[in-house]
Amino acid sequence: MENEMKGKVAVITGGTGVLGGSIAKSLAEAGANVIVIGRSPDHLREKLAELSQYHNISGYACDVLDKEKLESINAAIKDKFGKIDILINAAGGNIAGATIPDNSSIFELNIDILDKVLDINLKGTVIPCMVFGKTMSEVGSGSIINISSMTSITALTRVAGYSMAKSGVDIFTKWMAQEMAIKFNEKIRVNAIAPGFFIGNQNKAMLINEDGSYTERSKKILARTPMRRFGDISELNGLVHFLCSSSASFITGAIIPVDGGFSSFSGI
């Protein structure tokens, strides 16, 4: 499958983050031309410097909610490469204010912050699909991979806005898959990866105590994970490569967990 990545053009939104950055590196190593999109110019410079050994990586600073700017980036990519083979929608994440504190309830949820987390995760997936997916429709092939979450499969306490957003990503993935296959070309496939629990900057405080021990929430998660551990972010890369390859030519509209068994475990 790695040989299949050589020469492909891959756009990765949220490519300056831990998840998107890991995917960007793995695709670049496999020979793809990788275009990283990140909201912060500073973070983009840092990520490109970190990956400077790969001469097939470039990037643009852009908010994924800015459709007009994304369209200008899309035009620049078409001018340079003439196509887009892969779109990874890794922009998103939870926002602290959209998580309900232990001493609060849904009735104190800040609607403005809820809007923000819905926008960045759901609209931040829909808009890049509209922009870069159109180029795929013109070329007649491509693989779009959206990032779902365990919170779309199981209702986690306190995590309201992020759960709603990722549930929306799931149904949009299925909808976009049928839209592209029926109206454009069956070689344009749209799938989603639902990561299990990985310790990153956004959730570290919730999962790890200041002394380095696991929080009670971590212990509950691991008790429901048959592998009894958190994932390593690199463990998503194999599935990304598979879904972008011809080996996955009959897979579209799928939401695939990478979760150590969390979503399949009843605890009984």
C-alpha positions as CSV (number, residue, x, y, z in Angstrom):
1,M,0.0,0.0,0.0
2,E,2.9,2.4,0.6
3,N,3.9,2.2,-3.0
4,E,0.4,3.4,-3.9
5,M,0.9,6.6,-2.0
6,K,3.8,7.7,-4.1
7,G,2.9,10.7,-6.1
8,K,-0.5,11.1,-4.6
9,V,-1.7,14.6,-3.5
10,A,-2.9,14.6,0.0
11,V,-4.6,17.6,1.8
12,I,-4.7,17.4,5.6
13,T,-6.7,20.0,7.5
14,G,-5.6,20.3,11.1
15,G,-2.3,19.1,9.9
16,T,-0.4,21.0,12.6
17,G,-2.1,19.1,15.4
18,V,-0.9,15.8,16.9
19,L,-3.2,13.6,14.9
20,G,-3.0,15.4,11.6
21,G,0.7,15.9,12.0
22,S,1.2,12.1,12.5
23,I,-0.8,11.4,9.4
24,A,1.1,14.0,7.4
25,K,4.4,12.5,8.3
26,S,3.3,8.9,7.5
27,L,2.0,9.9,4.1
28,A,5.1,12.0,3.3
29,E,7.3,9.0,4.2
30,A,5.3,6.9,1.8
31,G,5.9,9.3,-1.0
32,A,2.7,11.4,-1.2
33,N,2.8,15.1,-1.9
34,V,1.3,16.4,1.4
35,I,-0.3,19.8,1.8
36,V,-0.8,20.7,5.5
37,I,-3.5,23.2,6.5
38,G,-3.5,24.8,9.9
39,R,-5.2,27.8,11.4
40,S,-2.1,29.2,13.2
41,P,0.7,30.5,11.0
42,D,3.1,30.0,13.9
43,H,2.1,26.4,14.5
44,L,2.3,25.8,10.7
45,R,5.8,27.1,10.6
46,E,6.8,24.8,13.5
47,K,5.2,21.8,11.9
48,L,6.9,22.4,8.5
49,A,10.2,22.9,10.3
50,E,9.6,19.6,12.2
51,L,9.0,17.8,9.0
52,S,11.6,19.7,6.9
53,Q,13.4,16.4,6.0
54,Y,10.5,15.6,3.8
55,H,10.7,17.8,0.7
56,N,7.2,16.7,-0.4
57,I,5.4,18.7,2.3
58,S,4.1,22.2,2.0
59,G,1.4,24.1,3.9
60,Y,-1.1,26.9,4.2
61,A,-2.3,28.9,7.2
62,C,-6.1,28.9,7.0
63,D,-9.2,28.5,9.2
64,V,-11.2,25.6,7.8
65,L,-14.4,27.7,8.3
66,D,-13.1,30.2,5.7
67,K,-14.5,28.8,2.5
68,E,-13.2,31.6,0.3
69,K,-9.6,31.1,1.4
70,L,-9.9,27.3,1.1
71,E,-11.0,27.8,-2.5
72,S,-7.9,29.9,-3.2
73,I,-5.8,27.1,-1.7
74,N,-7.6,24.5,-3.8
75,A,-6.9,26.5,-6.9
76,A,-3.2,26.8,-6.1
77,I,-3.0,23.0,-5.5
78,K,-4.8,22.3,-8.8
79,D,-2.4,24.7,-10.6
80,K,0.6,22.8,-9.2
81,F,-0.5,19.2,-9.2
82,G,-3.7,19.1,-11.3
83,K,-5.5,16.9,-8.8
84,I,-6.3,16.0,-5.2
85,D,-6.2,12.3,-4.4
86,I,-6.7,12.4,-0.6
87,L,-8.4,14.7,1.9
88,I,-8.0,14.1,5.6
89,N,-10.3,16.2,7.8
90,A,-8.4,16.3,11.0
91,A,-9.2,19.8,12.1
92,G,-11.3,20.0,15.2
93,G,-11.3,19.0,18.9
94,N,-13.1,19.7,22.1
95,I,-13.3,23.1,23.7
96,A,-13.1,23.3,27.5
97,G,-16.2,25.4,27.9
98,A,-18.3,22.9,26.0
99,T,-17.6,20.2,28.5
100,I,-20.0,20.3,31.4
101,P,-18.1,20.5,34.8
102,D,-18.8,17.9,37.5
103,N,-20.6,20.5,39.7
104,S,-22.8,21.8,36.8
105,S,-25.4,20.5,34.4
106,I,-26.7,20.9,30.8
107,F,-28.7,23.9,32.0
108,E,-25.6,25.9,32.5
109,L,-24.0,25.1,29.1
110,N,-22.8,28.2,27.3
111,I,-24.5,28.3,23.9
112,D,-21.9,30.5,22.3
113,I,-19.1,28.0,23.2
114,L,-21.4,25.1,22.0
115,D,-21.7,26.9,18.6
116,K,-17.9,27.1,18.4
117,V,-17.4,23.4,19.0
118,L,-20.1,22.5,16.6
119,D,-18.7,24.8,13.9
120,I,-15.0,23.7,14.1
121,N,-15.8,19.9,14.2
122,L,-18.9,19.7,11.9
123,K,-18.7,22.7,9.6
124,G,-15.0,22.3,9.7
125,T,-15.5,18.9,8.0
126,V,-18.3,19.9,5.7
127,I,-16.7,22.9,4.1
128,P,-13.3,21.3,3.2
129,C,-15.3,18.4,1.7
130,M,-17.3,20.9,-0.4
131,V,-14.1,22.7,-1.6
132,F,-11.6,19.9,-2.1
133,G,-14.3,17.2,-2.9
134,K,-15.3,19.3,-5.9
135,T,-11.9,18.9,-7.4
136,M,-12.1,15.1,-6.8
137,S,-15.5,15.2,-8.6
138,E,-13.8,16.8,-11.6
139,V,-11.0,14.3,-11.7
140,G,-13.2,11.3,-11.0
141,S,-11.4,9.7,-8.1
142,G,-10.3,10.3,-4.5
143,S,-10.5,9.3,-0.9
144,I,-11.9,11.5,1.8
145,I,-11.3,10.5,5.4
146,N,-13.1,12.3,8.2
147,I,-12.3,12.1,11.9
148,S,-15.1,10.8,14.1
149,S,-14.8,9.9,17.8
150,M,-15.9,7.4,20.4
151,T,-18.2,10.2,21.7
152,S,-20.3,9.7,18.6
153,I,-20.8,6.0,19.4
154,T,-21.2,6.1,23.2
155,A,-22.6,9.0,25.2
156,L,-19.8,10.1,27.5
157,T,-20.8,12.0,30.6
158,R,-20.1,15.8,30.5
159,V,-18.9,15.8,26.8
160,A,-22.0,17.3,25.2
161,G,-21.0,19.6,22.3
162,Y,-18.2,17.5,21.0
163,S,-20.4,14.4,21.0
164,M,-23.1,16.2,19.0
165,A,-20.6,17.5,16.5
166,K,-18.9,14.1,15.9
167,S,-22.3,12.4,15.6
168,G,-23.0,15.0,12.8
169,V,-19.7,14.0,11.2
170,D,-20.7,10.4,11.1
171,I,-24.0,11.0,9.3
172,F,-22.4,13.5,7.0
173,T,-19.7,11.0,6.1
174,K,-22.4,8.5,5.1
175,W,-24.4,11.1,3.2
176,M,-21.3,12.4,1.4
177,A,-20.3,8.9,0.4
178,Q,-23.6,8.2,-1.3
179,E,-23.6,11.7,-2.9
180,M,-20.2,11.3,-4.5
181,A,-20.8,7.7,-5.6
182,I,-24.2,8.2,-7.1
183,K,-23.9,11.7,-8.7
184,F,-20.2,11.7,-9.6
185,N,-18.0,8.7,-9.6
186,E,-17.9,5.5,-7.5
187,K,-14.1,5.9,-7.3
188,I,-14.6,8.8,-5.0
189,R,-14.9,7.2,-1.5
190,V,-15.8,8.9,1.8
191,N,-15.1,7.2,5.1
192,A,-14.4,8.1,8.7
193,I,-12.1,6.9,11.4
194,A,-13.4,6.9,15.0
195,P,-10.3,7.0,17.3
196,G,-10.6,5.5,20.7
197,F,-8.8,7.1,23.6
198,F,-5.4,8.7,23.0
199,I,-3.7,11.1,25.5
200,G,-3.1,14.5,23.9
201,N,-2.9,18.1,24.8
202,Q,-6.6,18.6,24.7
203,N,-7.6,15.8,27.1
204,K,-4.5,15.4,29.2
205,A,-5.9,17.3,32.2
206,M,-9.0,15.1,32.2
207,L,-7.0,11.8,31.9
208,I,-3.7,12.4,33.8
209,N,-3.3,13.8,37.3
210,E,-0.6,16.3,38.1
211,D,1.5,13.5,39.7
212,G,1.3,11.5,36.5
213,S,-1.2,8.9,37.7
214,Y,-4.5,8.1,35.9
215,T,-7.6,10.1,36.9
216,E,-10.8,8.3,37.8
217,R,-12.1,8.9,34.3
218,S,-9.0,7.2,32.8
219,K,-9.6,4.2,35.0
220,K,-13.2,3.9,33.8
221,I,-12.1,4.2,30.2
222,L,-9.4,1.5,30.5
223,A,-11.9,-0.8,32.4
224,R,-14.0,-0.6,29.2
225,T,-11.1,-1.1,26.8
226,P,-10.2,-4.8,26.3
227,M,-6.6,-3.9,25.4
228,R,-6.4,-2.1,28.8
229,R,-4.3,0.8,27.5
230,F,-4.6,4.1,25.6
231,G,-3.7,4.2,22.0
232,D,-0.6,5.7,20.4
233,I,-1.5,8.3,17.7
234,S,0.6,6.5,15.1
235,E,-1.8,3.5,15.4
236,L,-4.2,5.4,13.2
237,N,-1.8,5.7,10.2
238,G,-2.2,2.1,9.0
239,L,-5.9,2.5,8.5
240,V,-5.4,5.9,6.7
241,H,-3.1,4.2,4.2
242,F,-5.5,1.3,3.7
243,L,-8.5,3.6,3.1
244,C,-6.5,5.6,0.6
245,S,-5.4,2.6,-1.3
246,S,-7.0,0.4,-4.0
247,S,-7.4,-2.3,-1.4
248,A,-10.3,-0.3,0.0
249,S,-11.9,0.2,-3.4
250,F,-15.3,-1.1,-2.3
251,I,-15.4,0.7,1.1
252,T,-17.3,3.9,1.4
253,G,-19.6,5.4,4.0
254,A,-17.9,3.4,6.8
255,I,-17.2,4.6,10.3
256,I,-14.3,2.5,11.5
257,P,-13.2,2.4,15.1
258,V,-9.5,2.3,16.1
259,D,-10.1,1.9,19.8
260,G,-8.6,-1.2,21.4
261,G,-12.0,-2.8,21.5
262,F,-13.8,0.0,23.5
263,S,-16.8,0.3,21.2
264,S,-17.4,-3.5,21.1
265,F,-17.1,-4.2,24.8
266,S,-20.1,-4.6,27.0
267,G,-18.1,-5.0,30.2
268,I,-19.9,-8.3,31.0
